[in-house]
Amino acid sequence: MSLAAGVGLRAPHHEAWRSSRPPVGWLEAHAENYFPQGGAQPAILERLRADYPLSLHGVGLALGSVEPLDLQHVARLRRMIERYQPMLVSEHLCWGRVDGSHLNDLLPLPYTEEALRHVASRVGELQERLGRRVLVENLSTYLRFADSTLEEWEFLAALAARSGCGLLLDVNNVYVSACNHGFDARRFIAALPATAVGEIHLAGHDVESIDGREIRVDTHGSAVCDEVWSLYGFALGHVGPVPTLVEWDTDVPELEVLVAEAARADAVACTARAAVA
C-alpha cells in the first residue's frame, strides 16, 4: 500500500475540511472520539470518508494492562470498522488500566518474555474479535525498567511474529526515546521486520531541561524537526513506501500548515524512492 502522506482529523479543522477538501492522501481519526453513533463527530467522518481513505487510531485499549480486555470498547471499535471501512486500524504498545480505573496515559511496559507473552495474547484476541490485522505503535518513553531483558525493537519484532500484528512505526517516538535513553535510533528502525511495518507517524516534540538534563518530550505540538525528517528518510529506505501520517494534536495550527507538512513528507518519500531506483 502506498499513498500520499495524510494528516490527523482534528475538530478545529472540521469546517475547513467541509469547505475546501485539501489535497492530502488520507485521514486518521482517533477512534474513541467517534464512538457515538449520532451527532456531529460521526457525521463529519461519514462525509469525509467518501473523499479520503481513512485510518482509525486507538488510544484507550491499554493492550499491556493485566485486566481483561475491555470487550465493550472492542465492540464499539468493531462497529466503527464496519461502518467506516478504514484501510488501517492501530493501537499503542502500552498499559493504562489498573484496579478498574483508566489512567488516560500511554505508559510503557517492561520488555520481558512474560510481558511479551501477555501482549501477544491480547493482540491476538483483539484481532480475532475485530476480524482484521491491527498495527501496534511504539511509544516515546522517559524511563526504562531495570527488569527488561529485551530491547524495545526486539520486543516489537517478536510481538509481530507471535501475534501476526503489524507495526506502526512512529519515527518521532523513536528519536525522542533514543535521545532520552542514549541508543541509536537507526539501529532501532533497522532491527524491525520491514514487512511488518504498515504505517509511519511523524510529529513534533519539545526539548526541556530537568535537573540539568535535556529531555525530549513528545508533544505533537510543533513541526517535525530536521533530525526526524532525516530519520524518516532512513526508515523509508528500510521499510519501503508505506502510508505516512503527520500528527499535530496540541497548539493545533491552521490546516494549511498540516497540509504543508504532509507535502514535505511526500517530498522526502520521493527522494527516498529515487535513491533506491
RAHUBEL-V170642 format. One record per pair of residues at least 12 apart in sequence whose C-alpha atoms are under 8 Angstrom apart, sorted by the first residue. I is the first residue (numbers start at 1). J is the second residue. Records with the same first field share a line. If there is no record, write none. Layout:
I->J / J
This chain:
1->241 / 242 / 243
2->241 / 242 / 243
3->25 / 26 / 242 / 243 / 244
4->24 / 25 / 26 / 243 / 244 / 262 / 266
5->24 / 25 / 26 / 243 / 244 / 245 / 246 / 262 / 263 / 265 / 266
6->24 / 25 / 26 / 27 / 28 / 243 / 244 / 245 / 246 / 262
7->24 / 26 / 27 / 28 / 245 / 246 / 247 / 258 / 259 / 262
8->27 / 28 / 29 / 245 / 246 / 247 / 248
9->27 / 28 / 29 / 30
10->29 / 249
12->252
13->254 / 255
14->44
16->255
17->48
18->44 / 48
22->259
23->259
24->259 / 262 / 263
25->52 / 53
26->52 / 53 / 54 / 55
27->52 / 53 / 54 / 55
28->54 / 55 / 56 / 57 / 245
29->54 / 55 / 56 / 57
30->56 / 57 / 58 / 59
31->56 / 57 / 58 / 59 / 77 / 80
32->58 / 59 / 60 / 77
34->80
35->76 / 77 / 80
46->84
49->84
53->86 / 87
54->84 / 85 / 86 / 87 / 88
55->86 / 87 / 88 / 89 / 90
56->86 / 88 / 89 / 90
57->89 / 90 / 91
58->89 / 90 / 91 / 92
59->91 / 92 / 106
60->96 / 104
61->73 / 74 / 91
62->92 / 93 / 94 / 95 / 96 / 97 / 106
63->92 / 93 / 94 / 95 / 119 / 122 / 123
64->93 / 94 / 95 / 96 / 109 / 115 / 118 / 119 / 122
65->94 / 95 / 96 / 97 / 98
66->97 / 98 / 118
67->97 / 98 / 99 / 100
69->122
74->126 / 129 / 130
77->130
78->129 / 130
88->134 / 135
89->133 / 134 / 135
90->134 / 135 / 136 / 137 / 168
91->134 / 135 / 136 / 137
92->106 / 136 / 137 / 138 / 139
93->108 / 109 / 136 / 137 / 138 / 139
94->106 / 107 / 108 / 109 / 139
95->107 / 108 / 109
106->139
108->139 / 141
109->145
110->144 / 145 / 147 / 148
111->145 / 147 / 148 / 149 / 150 / 151 / 152 / 155
112->147 / 148 / 149 / 150 / 155
113->149 / 150
116->155 / 158 / 159
119->159
120->159 / 162 / 163
121->163
123->163 / 165
124->163 / 164 / 165
127->165
133->164 / 165 / 166
134->165 / 166
135->165 / 166 / 167 / 168 / 198 / 199
136->165 / 166 / 167 / 168
137->167 / 168 / 169 / 170
138->156 / 168 / 169 / 170 / 173 / 174
139->170 / 173 / 174
140->172 / 173 / 174 / 176 / 177 / 217 / 218
141->173 / 176 / 177 / 180
142->177 / 180 / 181 / 215
143->181
152->188
153->188 / 189 / 191 / 192
154->191 / 192
156->192
157->191 / 192 / 193
160->196
165->196
166->196 / 197 / 198
167->196 / 197 / 198 / 199
168->197 / 198 / 199 / 200 / 201
169->197 / 198 / 199 / 200 / 201
170->200 / 201 / 202
171->200 / 201 / 202 / 228 / 231 / 232 / 235
172->201 / 202 / 203 / 204 / 205 / 218 / 224 / 228
173->218
174->188
175->228 / 231
176->205 / 216 / 217 / 218
177->216
179->215 / 216
180->214 / 215 / 216
185->231
186->231 / 234 / 235
189->235 / 238
190->235 / 238
194->238 / 239 / 240
195->239
197->239 / 242
198->242 / 243
199->242 / 243 / 244 / 245
200->242 / 243 / 244 / 245
201->244 / 245 / 246 / 247
202->224 / 228 / 232 / 244 / 245 / 246 / 247
203->220 / 221 / 222 / 223 / 224 / 246 / 247 / 248
204->218 / 219 / 220 / 221 / 222 / 223 / 224 / 225 / 247 / 248
205->217 / 218 / 219 / 220 / 221 / 222 / 224
206->218 / 219 / 222
219->249 / 250
220->247 / 248 / 249 / 250
221->248 / 249 / 250 / 251 / 252
222->248 / 250 / 251
223->261
224->261
229->265 / 268
232->268
233->268 / 269 / 272
234->272
236->269 / 272
237->272 / 273 / 276
240->273
241->269 / 273
244->265
245->262
246->258 / 261 / 262
